[in-house]
C-alpha cells in the first residue's frame, strides 16, 4: 500500500471533564482500503471517530485530510468535505419513504419554492441504489424495509454526495447472514471505486474476511496497525486485551442432570407455532435460528412478557402459568433481554438502582425499601461480576457496553433463578467481557442453574451449548446434541432444509 | 460532581429566594408573617394537585383532568353534606370518589392503551360535564358549619393555617412514598424505561393506575379545602388549575418525559407561582400583566434548565 493517506490523525488527545479518554491516538487511512478499528468497549473507538467526523473537537493533536490540516466544526462540515458516518443506530425516519429518507435535508425543489420534485427524487434515489446493486422501490415506507435495506439507503446517500471516507460503526450487528453478504458486496465495490472505509466491529471473522488493515486501540491509545494478511486472530486479541486470553470458550465440564422444565405446544400471537422442548438441570440449551425465526418471541412467551399464548410450561413438576413477568420471576425464571438499552436497563438510573429493579420485594419490608440491603446487594453483585464502575451511584448510561450487560445479568442473578434465559448475551460486548460472561454461565450451571441461550453467533452456540435448539419460521425445526452439532447442520435446520 | 448535581437541582430553590428578596425590597408589606402565611395558604391548593401530578409526570404521563376532578369531588362532597350526611363521612366519601375518578383515568390509560394526554382530555370534559349536570350549573351553598368542615379551609393549628399544615403533611408522606418505597422506585423506573420495568417484574399497570388514583384523591382534597374556604362548591371551580399545577412540577425541575424529578422541587415550583401572584398583587400590577410575568418566569426557568442539561 503505497498510496498517500487521505486521512492521518496524529497524537490525538481528548478528555471529558476529568476522564482522559484518548491519550495520543495515531491513525491513517488510504483511499481504496477497508481499515478495521478494533478495541474493547471503552477503548476510545467511538470517541476517535466522533472527533474525525466533527461531533467532538479534539483537545490536542493533528488531523490532516487530503494534505491539509482540518478541524471540523460539526458533522455537517465533515460530511460536506466528504466524510460520512453510518452509525449503528441508523438515521432513518420510518414514516418517510425510501426516497424521502434518501433526500432528507437536501430535497430537490422547484427553484427555492419548497415545493418538492417527487418524481425526480424517486427516480434518482432508485438509480443510486441500483448503482450499489440494490433493488428497492423508492416509494416504499422505510418502516417496511429491513434493517439491511435501511442501511443501504444511508450508504447510497453517502455515495451520492461523493463521500470519499465512509465510517461504519458495527454495520453488521443487526443484519442477517444474507444481508451481510449483500453489504460486503457493496463495500467491496466501494473499495474498488477508491473510497476509504473505516470499519468498526467486534466480529473478528468479518474483519479477517473483508479488511485490508487493522488498527487496535486499548485504553485510549493506539496499540498498533497490522496488515490483515500478516496477522492472526490471536495476535489481534492479544493486542486488544494486553494479554493472552487462551481459548475463546471455557471448557464445559458440567453434566446436565434430570429434566427441569418442559415446554409443550407453545404458540403465540407473535408467531411461535407449537414449540416443544425440555431443559435439564445445569444445562445450557443454545437456541439458534435466523433473525425473525421467533426465538425472542418464544423466550418472551415463556417469561410471560406477551399475553395470548397457548401451550403448557412445567417447571420442577409444577405448571407455570406465567401471565406476567412477576409470576415467572417468582417461579424462578430470569430473562436477560436482547436489547439492553431498550428493555434491560433504565439508563438514567444508577447502577445500584438498576441492580435492584428485579428484586424490589426482597429488598423491602412492607413496601419500604431497605437502603442498606440495596447497597449491600449492589456491591456484592459489582464484585461478583467484576462490573467496572467508579461507584454504584454512577448512571448506567455512563458505563461501557460490556459492563452494562453485566448489570443486566447481575440484576437477574440477584433473584437466584433456576432458569436463566439469555437473549444474545454477548452482542456488542468486547472479547474480554465475553469470556467473563461465558465463565459466569459455566459457574451458574455448576450450581445447577439451567440456561437457555439465544444467539446469532454460531461459534458461541457451538462453543457453549450442551444441546442446540434450532428455530425456523416460528417452529422448532431441530434439537441437536452437542456432539452432533455442526455449523452446517444448524444452518440447514435454520433455513428449513432437510 | 455530585455537589454540582445538587447545586443544579437546587436551582429552583435559589430562584425562589431571589424572587422573595426582590419582592421584599419592592413591596415592604410582602415579607410580613401574615402575608407569608397567606401565600402558603393560597399555594396549598395548587401544591396538593401538583404533588399528585409529580407522580404522574414521573411515570411519563400527564393528567389534564385534575381541575374537573376537583370540581366534581367538591360538588359531590358538598351535596352529601347538604343532604345531611356527617361532614367527616362526606369528606371521606369525596376522597373516595376522587380516587375512583383517578383510577378510571388510570384504567383507560393502561387497559385501554389510550395516551394519557387524550384520555385525561376526554375525562376532563366528562367530569366537568357531570359537575354541571349535578349542580345544574349553580353553586352549592348552605354547607355544614360543623367544626371539622370549617377547620379544613379556615382553621389554624398553632397559628398556622390548616391548609398549610395539610400541604406539609401531604408533602412529607408523599416524599417518603416516592423516595423510600418500592412503589416510588417503580414510578421512577417506569418513567425511565417502561419495557425494562415490565420485564423486571414490576406491575407497571398497577403502579400507573396507582399514580392516577393518588392524583384524583389529592385533587378532591384540594377541592374540599377550597369549598370550605369559600363555604360553597362552585361548578366552575378548578377550571385551568391543571396549568398552574403542571407549571409547578416543571418549575421544580421534573422532566416531562418522565423518570427524573423530585417532589421537593414541585413544592418550590408551587411556592414560586404563589409568591409571584401575591407579590405582583401587592405591587398593584394588573392581572393582565401578571399573566405575562408568570409565563415569562416559567419560560426562563425551563430555558435555564436546558442550559444546565446541555
Interface residues (C-beta under 8 A of the other chain):
Chain A: X17 X303 X305 X324 X325 X326 X328 X329 X335 X337 X342 X343 X344 X345 X346 X347 X348 X349 X353 X356 X357 X358 X360 X361 X364 X367 X368 X369 X371 X393 X411
Chain B: X1 X2 X180 X181 X182 X183 X185 X186 X188 X189 X192 X193 X195 X196 X197 X198 X199 X200 X201 X202 X203 X259 X260
